[in-house]
Amino acid sequence: MNRIFLDVHALQTVPPSNINRDDTGAPKTAVYGGVPRARVSSQAWKRATRTYFTDQQLLEPSELGVRTKKVAEVLAERITALDSTLNGPEALALAAEVIQGATGSTIEVPQRKKSKKKAGDDDSVEETAAAPTSKYLMFLSARQLDGLAQIALDAAADVKAYFKNKENKARAKEIADTLHSVDIALFGRMVADSADINVDAAVQVAHAISVHRVENESDYYTAVDDENTDAEPGAGMIGTVDFNSATLYRYAALNVHQLRSNLGEGLREDEPLTTPVRRAVEAFVHGFIASLPTGKINTFGNHTMPDAVIVKLRTTRPVSFASVFEEPVRGEDGGYVKDACERLAQYVPSVERAYGDEDSTQTWVLRVGASTEKLAGLGEEIPSLTTLVASVGRAVADHVEQGG
């Protein structure tokens, strides 16, 4: 198929918040254009997007995967569901050996945990065996786990002998490296012990940065002890929490042909080849735009949606518009959204004239409020997120179908 890319740009204003903390607990920052900016890491927003798929039921459980070190426990549950006689430690041990045989990854029981149990005046030590885990997070689709569970039943009599057979080992590896879930196809997978079953990510997500200079602030708070009397003045607890507020520029690029390659022949045998790609694209566009990392969300309640979204479908290469904010927006008239939109309205056509292909590029604009009016001329105005998602999905499906 032809190479096509989807660029998603968003301006989102976030009030006092701390949605992505660094190792000191302060909001993450970066220096750009010589001044400090608020920053939200790409990993934080990718995680939020993946979670949104499930929370909002954008995709079926069978279309998603699980990323965990506890992969043996996850597989053991499936093994037991297929054969109730294989359960407990036996199922865990079997699951660990099957995963190791299929992926080459080491699945080991961590050092035994010790817990103290009092017996009268003396302490006796009781050892509790932990379940085997991988050394790093493993990402497997629901269908891959189902396939490996069936392999486990076939190998249960003698796992080591089963995997000595080259055909059996190849079959298990093929199951682990095909039928990828949508989230694996989008965000990729690294298997350190078996690089040949890695999956190249179809999506690249930039670190969100503020379009203006930002300085972190600190909130001093106190908590009152409900049981204190008038004779016991003072707080039951005091502390501080760091925060900032910002208008963020967010950007992600989706390589559609890589996504199709990762998904393979589709998630269901009874659907057209364009359907899984379209569903994945629609889920990503919806999830990336509407999701929000949840750091300190109970403290600040910073539930906002983007002020403006620009989506471009292009055949050249991904293009970020972050450069227009290298000189920070000053917000001299109060606020930053209006000035940021005016800059984009001037910059985007210039970039497209210089580097784009206007004949093959489609543009959609979703915006809210008078401050974003300048963006109206950049592309087809879309009234709602639902309509935007459907329009982008339909255009991608048309490109995939025409490209073969």
Helices and strands as residue ranges (DSSP letters): E 5-17, E 29-32, E 35-40, H 42-55, G 61-63, E 65-68, H 71-82, H 88-103, E 107-108, E 113-119, E 122-128, E 133-134, E 138-141, H 142-155, H 159-164, H 166-176, H 182-187, G 195-197, E 203-205, E 208-210, E 217-223, E 237-255, H 256-263, H 274-290, H 297-300, E 308-314, G 322-325, H 337-355, E 362-367, G 370-378, E 380-381, H 385-403
